Amino acid sequence: MSTIEIQYVIICGVYALLCSALLTGVVRKLAVRHGFADMPGERKVHVKPIALGGGIAIFLTVIVPLAILALVVMLVSPEFVGNVFGETAAGHLPGLKSRIPQLTAFILAGVILHINGLIDDRKALGPKIKLFIQLAVALMLATIGEIRFDFFIESYVIKVFLSVLWITVIINAFNFLDNMDGLSAGIAAICSLMIMFASISSGQVFISCFLALVAGALVGFLFYNFNPASIFMGDAGSLLVGLFMAVASVKTTYYHVEGVSPRYAAFMPLIVLAVPLYDFGSVVIIRLLQGRSPFVGDKQHFSHRLTNHGMSQRTAVLTIYLATAVTGLGATILHQVETSGMILIFIQTIMILALIGILEYTGKTLNKR
């Protein structure tokens, strides 16, 4: 990736950070004025009403510019882009034009999930309705939008099935993570930066700029959402963030057919997203073992289990940030290592998750004593 292209990525990140911080402040004031707030409850960790609507700021920061970009790409000529933005930008225009159907499907998916989340934030929808909408969106992306896994798999049906499953799980993983101040946004920001490293290494300018937008938007939102939070993103934000992570992880190129990187580099997103997947998987298993629906909220998440063992909310969130960063850093070099290095990275990830599990179990045992 050239110096100018790196500058595009930096500009996108800085713009998103400033725009998100400004919009979140505005949305917070409007939410307080109109009573759009998350009330305390049995499965909530806050004890007073907190403004909702942070997801609106994230939506406006990320989705709206992408919609404008799609419109501009369809209307302008390479000559115009070259005169205004330079030849480097003009060189990317044909590639962007070819991706308009994918971009349109993604924007539509973002709008659907955002509206679904806004409705749910106002009046809770049942888990079945939410899951149906998520599956429909994932299916649309994998088929019409052609946003699906393409490596190592020949069967179209299997590609679509795995892609729909992955997108739906990741959307829910980040929705589940939105249970403590700054948790979902911070984890998503870290994962965005890790995946962006792979996209930059692959020379994917558009995906890198998109991930910079996402990371910047989340960091700007965190100015207001980190403990003690004055605004939450709500489902209107967490579903959107999960969509961003799912699509970015699918569209980023990890494995190069030319032999630049080994085939196992394609497992990078699995390692980068190991902690969110651990939280999602462990909560689902706990709820099923208790005979409860895995999609009915409670206080049995990874973060809650840490605070139950004596950690403050801020310490628990920072601990999960650290675990995510450690696993993610190992993933960033996956494309550079030989088979032995790959095995070590996978073992390291498993050991980190095992250590988390041991600490949780030990803490539970000590509390019983």
C-alpha positions, 0 to 999 in steps of 0.5 A: 500500500502506497504512502498516499493510500495510508494517508487515506486510511489515517484521514478516515480514522481521524474524521470518524473519531472527531465526527463520532465524538461530536455526534455522540455529544449531540445525541446524548443531549437530545436523548436526555431531553426526550427521555430516550434512556436505558432504565436500571433493572435486574440484569443491568449494572447501572443504578440510574437512567443512562441516555441511549442513542450512541448507536445513532452517532455510530450509524451516522459516522460510518453508514452515511459516508458509505452511502454518499460514497456509493452515490458519488462513485456511480455518478462521477468519472475517472477524469473528475476524480483524478482532477479533484483527488489525484490519480491514485484515487482515480485508479481505485474508481473502477474497482469501487464501481464493481463493488457497488452491489456489495456496498449497497447490500451492506448499507441496506443490512446496516439500515435494517439492523439499526432500525431493528435496534432502535425499535428494540431499544424503545420497546423490547422485541422478542428474541425470535424476531430479532434472530429472524431479522439477523438471519435474513440480513446475513442470508441477503449479504451472503447471496445477493451481496456476495459477502461470503467465505470463498477460500478452500470451499467449492460448494456454494451452499456450504459457503453460504451456510458458513457465512450466514452462521458466522455473520449471525454469531458475530452480530450476536457476540457483540450484542452480548458484549454490550453489557458493561460500560465501554465493553462492546465498543472497546473490544470492537475497536481493538478487533478493528485495528487488528483486522485492519493490519491484515487488510493493509498488508493485503493492500485492500485500501477500501477495507482498510479505510472502512475499518479506520472509520469503524475504529475511529467511530468507536473511539469517539463514542468511547469518550462518553461510553467508558466507565462511568458511561453517560450514554449507551449505544443500545441494540441500535449500535451493538447490532451494527458494530457486530455487522461491521466486524462480521463483514470486515472479517469476511471481506479481508484477504488473509490468504494469498493464492500466489503463495505470499501467505500460508493457507492457515492465515485465513483463520486470523479472524477466529483468533482476533475475535476469540474473546468475543466468541468465548463470551458468546459461547460460554453464556449460551452454554450456561443458559442452555444448561440452566434450561433457559433461552440463550437469547434472554439477557442476564448477568452471567457474561464474562464481564459479570463473572469477573465483577462477581469475583471482586473486580470493579467494572472498569478493571473487568473491562480493561482485563477483557481489553487486554485479553483481546489485545493479546490474542489479536497480536498473535493473530497479526503475525499468523500470515508470516509464520511457518507451521510451527509458529501457527501451532504456537499461536493457536496454543497460546490463544487456547491457553489464554481462554483456558486461563480465563476459565480457570480464574473464573472457576477458582473465583467461584470456588473461593466465593463458596467457601 
